[in-house]
């Protein structure tokens, strides 16, 4: 298969050159009773102004390309268009 210069240009232009970042955070909640997570906001409220103690730790950071970010967004039941990406991680036009 032969790729023309025009096709090669399209391939290069379609790929996102932007960098994205994934940060993984672990939250430890201490409570008198078994703790049920309802939402990230409720965890924060329970720690800051409620009956729980808590601490967070950044447990990982990664730099991602457009394709990896599109996959991560889909894994979170979000849409790649959140960061103006196509389903394949290319920049939207």
C-alpha positions as CSV (number, residue, x, y, z in Angstrom):
1,X,0.0,0.0,0.0
2,X,1.4,3.4,-1.0
3,X,0.5,6.5,1.1
4,X,0.6,9.7,-0.8
5,X,2.1,12.9,0.6
6,X,-1.4,14.3,1.0
7,X,-2.6,11.3,2.9
8,X,0.5,11.4,5.1
9,X,-0.1,15.1,5.8
10,X,-3.7,14.3,6.8
11,X,-2.6,11.6,9.2
12,X,0.0,13.9,10.8
13,X,-2.5,16.8,11.1
14,X,-5.2,14.6,12.5
15,X,-3.2,13.4,15.5
16,X,-3.4,15.6,18.5
17,X,-0.1,17.2,19.4
18,X,-1.5,18.3,22.8
19,X,-0.4,16.7,26.0
20,X,-2.8,15.6,28.7
21,X,-2.4,14.5,32.3
22,X,-3.9,11.8,34.5
23,X,-3.5,12.2,38.2
24,X,-4.6,9.3,40.5
25,X,-5.5,10.3,44.1
26,X,-6.2,8.0,47.0
27,X,-8.5,9.2,49.7
28,X,-8.5,7.6,53.2
29,X,-11.7,8.2,55.3
30,X,-11.8,7.4,59.0
31,X,-15.3,7.1,60.5
32,X,-17.0,5.5,63.5
33,X,-19.4,3.5,61.3
34,X,-18.9,1.8,57.9
35,X,-18.5,4.6,55.3
36,X,-20.7,4.7,52.2
37,X,-19.5,6.8,49.3
38,X,-22.3,8.7,47.6
39,X,-20.2,11.2,45.5
40,X,-16.8,12.9,45.6
41,X,-18.6,16.0,46.9
42,X,-20.1,14.1,49.8
43,X,-16.8,12.6,50.7
44,X,-15.3,16.1,50.8
45,X,-18.2,17.5,52.9
46,X,-18.0,14.5,55.3
47,X,-14.3,15.2,55.8
48,X,-14.3,19.0,56.0
49,X,-17.5,19.6,57.9
50,X,-18.9,16.2,58.9
51,X,-18.1,13.4,61.3
52,X,-15.2,11.9,59.4
53,X,-11.5,12.4,59.2
54,X,-9.7,12.1,56.0
55,X,-6.5,12.6,54.0
56,X,-5.6,12.3,50.3
57,X,-2.4,11.3,48.6
58,X,-1.4,11.7,45.0
59,X,-0.5,8.1,44.1
60,X,0.3,8.6,40.4
61,X,0.7,11.0,37.6
62,X,1.0,10.2,33.9
63,X,1.3,12.2,30.7
64,X,-1.1,11.0,28.0
65,X,-1.4,11.6,24.3
66,X,-4.7,12.3,22.6
67,X,-5.5,8.6,21.9
68,X,-4.8,7.6,25.5
69,X,-6.9,10.5,26.9
70,X,-9.8,9.6,24.6
71,X,-9.7,6.0,26.0
72,X,-9.5,7.3,29.6
73,X,-12.5,9.6,29.1
74,X,-14.5,6.7,27.7
75,X,-13.5,4.6,30.7
76,X,-14.9,7.3,33.0
77,X,-18.2,7.3,31.0
78,X,-17.3,10.7,29.7
79,X,-16.9,11.8,26.1
80,X,-13.6,12.6,24.3
81,X,-15.2,15.8,23.1
82,X,-14.8,17.1,26.7
83,X,-11.2,17.9,25.6
84,X,-12.2,18.6,22.0
85,X,-11.0,15.1,20.9
86,X,-12.6,12.6,18.5
87,X,-13.3,9.0,19.5
88,X,-9.8,8.2,18.2
89,X,-8.0,10.9,20.1
90,X,-7.5,13.3,17.2
91,X,-8.2,17.0,17.6
92,X,-11.8,18.0,16.6
93,X,-11.9,20.3,13.6
